[in-house]
């Protein structure tokens, strides 16, 4: 499965995107927190390199288990001298091979789930 192109755009301080072959409805629903995230990964305190590796493993594992929606907690960069390194790297990490082929859409979380310090991700069905 090749990695599809993504349509990306800035939303607040964070990025959102959807695979070019995904229906816009997926992104619209995800913005509302639908479906509910069934897994989460907290990347606070990780270096960018470690966060990328752990995120990749978590996304691939969730996809293999058939879990469609997750929450990535990356923070806003307030405790980092370099700023929001994890949040800013996230779009690239989510859309790059081999993970990008498994992702339909991603968007900043609703305030109850962390706002722009967290991101919802919707994975393709594992067929």
Residue pairs with C-beta under 8 A, 6 or more apart in sequence:
1 101
2 101
3 95
3 96
3 97
3 98
3 100
3 101
4 19
4 20
4 21
4 22
4 100
4 101
5 19
5 20
6 17
6 18
6 19
6 20
6 91
6 95
6 100
7 17
7 18
7 19
7 20
8 15
8 16
8 17
8 91
8 95
9 15
9 16
9 17
11 107
11 108
11 116
12 108
12 115
12 116
13 76
13 84
13 87
13 116
14 87
14 90
14 108
14 116
14 119
15 90
15 91
15 106
16 27
16 31
16 105
16 106
16 107
16 108
17 27
17 91
17 94
17 95
17 105
17 106
17 107
18 24
18 26
18 27
18 104
18 105
18 106
19 100
19 103
19 104
19 105
22 104
22 105
26 104
26 105
26 122
27 105
27 107
29 35
30 69
30 105
30 106
30 107
30 120
30 122
31 107
31 110
32 110
33 109
33 110
33 112
33 113
33 120
35 68
35 69
35 122
36 69
37 69
37 70
37 71
37 113
37 120
38 67
38 68
38 69
38 70
39 58
39 62
39 67
39 70
39 71
40 70
40 71
40 72
40 73
41 54
41 55
41 58
41 70
41 71
41 72
41 73
42 73
43 51
43 54
43 55
43 72
43 73
43 74
43 75
43 86
44 73
44 74
44 75
46 54
46 86
48 85
48 86
48 89
51 74
51 86
51 89
51 93
52 89
52 93
55 72
55 90
55 93
55 94
55 99
56 93
56 98
56 99
58 70
59 70
59 94
59 99
59 102
59 103
59 121
59 123
60 98
60 99
60 102
62 70
62 123
63 102
63 123
63 124
63 126
64 126
65 126
66 125
66 126
67 123
68 122
68 123
68 125
69 120
69 121
69 122
69 123
70 120
70 121
70 123
71 109
71 113
71 114
71 118
71 119
71 120
71 121
72 90
72 118
72 119
72 120
72 121
73 114
73 117
73 118
74 84
74 86
74 87
74 90
74 117
74 118
74 119
75 84
75 86
75 87
75 117
76 84
76 87
76 116
76 117
77 83
77 84
77 85
77 86
77 87
77 88
87 116
87 117
87 119
90 106
90 119
91 106
93 99
94 100
94 103
94 106
94 119
94 121
95 103
101 124
102 123
102 124
102 126
103 121
103 122
103 123
103 124
104 122
104 123
104 124
105 121
105 122
106 119
106 120
106 121
106 122
107 119
107 120
108 115
108 116
108 118
108 119
108 120
109 115
109 116
109 117
109 118
109 119
109 120
113 120
